[in-house]
């Protein structure tokens, strides 16, 4: 959840930037989030999936199991909705979007 929290915390600052500055900043930070955050997100997804699928079904849902389901849902939203947009944005040169 660290990359998601980092994005949420940087959002107010980015909203104060002009359009040109915003697009310049996006291209600077995106590769770092992809590499560093991607490793942690894969580990979090795997452990969350293990927690959900290896917990016996006859037990009442625990907070950790519900949290794991939330993390899995967050990954689904990212890969289905957000990642295609990020991928399209990275293909277009920043000057073309200004």
Rosetta silent file (secondary structure, phi, psi, omega in degrees, C-alpha in Angstrom):
SEQUENCE: XXXXXXXXXXXXXXXXXXXXXXXXXXXXXXXXXXXXXXXXXXXXXXXXXXXXXXXXXXXXXXXXXXXXXXXXXXXXXXXXXXXXXXXXXXXXXXXXXX
SCORE:     score description
SCORE:     0.000 S_00000001
   1 L     0.000   -6.669 -176.760    0.000    0.000    0.000 S_00000001
   2 H   -60.908  -45.448  178.669    3.031    2.298    0.216 S_00000001
   3 H   -63.483  -37.475  178.761    2.902    3.465   -3.445 S_00000001
   4 H   -65.240  -41.560  178.135   -0.831    4.158   -3.182 S_00000001
   5 H   -65.930  -40.248  178.441   -0.286    6.152    0.012 S_00000001
   6 H   -62.046  -42.238  177.217    2.604    8.047   -1.579 S_00000001
   7 H   -62.868  -41.722  179.923    0.409    8.992   -4.538 S_00000001
   8 H   -65.150  -39.871 -178.818   -2.350   10.151   -2.207 S_00000001
   9 H   -72.646  -28.873 -179.807    0.049   12.262   -0.140 S_00000001
  10 H   -84.851  -11.742 -175.448    1.647   13.928   -3.177 S_00000001
  11 H   -58.712  -47.857 -179.877   -1.718   14.767   -4.765 S_00000001
  12 H   -59.244  -38.793  178.215   -2.335   18.137   -3.000 S_00000001
  13 H   -66.278  -40.269  179.711    1.111   19.369   -4.032 S_00000001
  14 H   -67.179  -30.281 -179.396    0.653   18.277   -7.634 S_00000001
  15 H   -68.817  -18.203  178.129   -2.684   20.071   -7.851 S_00000001
  16 L   -85.180   -9.333 -178.146   -0.858   23.372   -7.254 S_00000001
  17 L   -79.948  151.254  171.497    1.367   22.871  -10.305 S_00000001
  18 L   -72.062  164.211 -177.376    0.718   24.401  -13.701 S_00000001
  19 H   -52.862  -47.503 -177.947   -0.138   21.985  -16.505 S_00000001
  20 H   -63.542  -42.142  179.461    3.384   21.960  -17.949 S_00000001
  21 H   -65.805  -39.769 -179.139    4.958   21.369  -14.546 S_00000001
  22 H   -60.669  -47.606 -179.512    2.511   18.572  -13.747 S_00000001
  23 H   -66.648  -34.650  177.456    3.364   16.628  -16.906 S_00000001
  24 H   -65.734  -41.546 -179.763    7.101   17.131  -16.341 S_00000001
  25 H   -66.509  -39.175 -179.241    6.841   15.773  -12.793 S_00000001
  26 H   -58.365  -43.268 -178.059    4.843   12.739  -13.902 S_00000001
  27 H   -72.698  -22.589  179.137    7.617   11.592  -16.252 S_00000001
  28 H   -76.065  -45.105 -171.704   10.270   12.092  -13.580 S_00000001
  29 H   -89.451  -22.900 -172.472    8.649   10.000  -10.845 S_00000001
  30 H   -59.414  -44.800 -179.952    6.829    7.260  -12.747 S_00000001
  31 H   -60.799  -36.735  178.774    9.825    4.936  -13.399 S_00000001
  32 H   -65.383  -40.832  177.270   10.770    4.950   -9.700 S_00000001
  33 H   -65.826  -35.470 -178.745    7.268    4.016   -8.632 S_00000001
  34 H   -66.274  -45.905 -176.208    7.212    1.226  -11.199 S_00000001
  35 H   -77.642  -58.875 -176.282   10.424   -0.434  -10.055 S_00000001
  36 H   -66.246  -46.519 -179.311   10.474    0.172   -6.308 S_00000001
  37 H   -72.993  -31.259 -178.239    6.756   -0.019   -5.709 S_00000001
  38 H   -63.228  -38.949  179.613    6.207   -2.909   -8.074 S_00000001
  39 H   -63.776  -46.877  178.676    8.387   -5.271   -6.070 S_00000001
  40 H   -65.269  -38.734 -179.344    6.526   -4.499   -2.848 S_00000001
  41 H   -66.542  -37.161  177.859    3.126   -4.685   -4.507 S_00000001
  42 H   -64.171  -45.495  178.150    3.846   -8.150   -5.928 S_00000001
  43 H   -61.929  -42.128  177.879    4.868   -9.405   -2.495 S_00000001
  44 H   -64.217  -39.720  179.126    1.790   -7.861   -0.897 S_00000001
  45 H   -65.359  -44.719 -178.764   -0.493   -9.377   -3.503 S_00000001
  46 H   -63.016  -46.870 -179.581    0.987  -12.861   -3.101 S_00000001
  47 H   -67.553  -34.379  176.795    0.756  -12.817    0.687 S_00000001
  48 H   -65.880  -43.605  179.117   -2.779  -11.395    0.557 S_00000001
  49 H   -63.890  -40.637  177.407   -3.894  -14.097   -1.864 S_00000001
  50 H   -62.036  -42.837  179.310   -2.329  -16.773    0.342 S_00000001
  51 H   -61.313  -43.976 -178.328   -4.119  -15.382    3.389 S_00000001
  52 H   -67.941  -45.788 -172.657   -7.480  -15.356    1.623 S_00000001
  53 H   -84.607  -20.594 -178.860   -7.228  -18.782    0.021 S_00000001
  54 H   -97.180   -8.123  175.446   -5.495  -20.703    2.820 S_00000001
  55 L   -76.745  130.455 -179.318   -7.785  -19.542    5.641 S_00000001
  56 L   -57.559  139.555 -176.548  -10.411  -22.223    6.298 S_00000001
  57 L   -71.738  -18.186 -177.601  -13.818  -21.287    4.902 S_00000001
  58 L   -85.639    0.059  178.091  -15.751  -22.360    7.999 S_00000001
  59 L   -92.851  148.606  176.113  -14.180  -19.597   10.138 S_00000001
  60 L   -65.779  149.810 -177.833  -15.745  -16.130   10.438 S_00000001
  61 L   -63.913  133.143  177.596  -13.986  -13.471    8.368 S_00000001
  62 L   -95.644  166.047  179.165  -11.168  -11.748   10.241 S_00000001
  63 H   -63.478  -37.886 -179.841  -10.033   -8.166    9.810 S_00000001
  64 H   -66.698  -36.901  178.604   -6.789   -9.361    8.234 S_00000001
  65 H   -69.552  -39.428  176.318   -8.684  -11.498    5.720 S_00000001
  66 H   -65.212  -39.121  176.383  -11.009   -8.594    4.843 S_00000001
  67 H   -63.395  -39.476  177.886   -7.956   -6.339    4.455 S_00000001
  68 H   -63.590  -40.549  176.886   -6.352   -8.886    2.160 S_00000001
  69 H   -62.808  -37.872  177.202   -9.502   -8.939    0.017 S_00000001
  70 H   -63.827  -40.649  178.371   -9.322   -5.128   -0.135 S_00000001
  71 H   -66.053  -38.439  177.174   -5.714   -5.245   -1.323 S_00000001
  72 H   -65.096  -41.548  177.456   -6.624   -7.770   -4.006 S_00000001
  73 H   -63.955  -38.873  178.416   -9.518   -5.549   -5.119 S_00000001
  74 H   -62.385  -40.978  176.964   -7.173   -2.551   -5.206 S_00000001
  75 H   -63.018  -41.610  179.542   -4.801   -4.456   -7.491 S_00000001
  76 H   -61.709  -44.549  179.098   -7.694   -5.390   -9.785 S_00000001
  77 H   -62.210  -42.955 -179.907   -8.798   -1.751  -10.055 S_00000001
  78 H   -60.096  -52.713 -173.737   -5.240   -0.646  -10.806 S_00000001
  79 H   -70.576  -29.153 -178.655   -4.585   -3.201  -13.564 S_00000001
  80 H   -85.907  -39.402 -173.192   -8.014   -2.866  -15.192 S_00000001
  81 H  -107.210  -46.906 -170.674   -8.563    0.905  -14.983 S_00000001
  82 H   -83.473  -46.513 -175.309   -5.418    2.837  -14.069 S_00000001
  83 H   -59.229  -42.565  177.100   -2.562    0.988  -15.777 S_00000001
  84 H   -59.552  -35.860  178.342   -3.971    1.257  -19.328 S_00000001
  85 H   -68.879  -45.816  177.784   -4.267    5.041  -18.877 S_00000001
  86 H   -58.382  -41.892 -178.833   -0.713    5.326  -17.486 S_00000001
  87 H   -63.306  -41.491  178.705    0.590    3.242  -20.378 S_00000001
  88 H   -66.765  -39.340 -179.784   -1.122    5.495  -22.928 S_00000001
  89 H   -65.640  -36.024 -178.284    0.203    8.637  -21.224 S_00000001
  90 H   -73.707  -21.163  178.506    3.764    7.372  -21.286 S_00000001
  91 H   -74.996  -31.554 -175.784    3.620    6.722  -25.039 S_00000001
  92 L   -85.033  125.780  177.106    2.741   10.342  -25.876 S_00000001
  93 L   -58.523  144.340 -174.798    5.690   12.765  -25.720 S_00000001
  94 H   -61.447  -32.738 -179.881    5.143   15.390  -22.995 S_00000001
  95 H   -68.817  -27.532  179.944    5.353   18.293  -25.467 S_00000001
  96 H   -71.096  -26.004 -177.687    2.483   16.881  -27.531 S_00000001
  97 H   -85.721  -13.507 -177.591    0.162   17.014  -24.503 S_00000001
  98 L   -74.055    0.000    0.000    0.880   20.658  -23.674 S_00000001
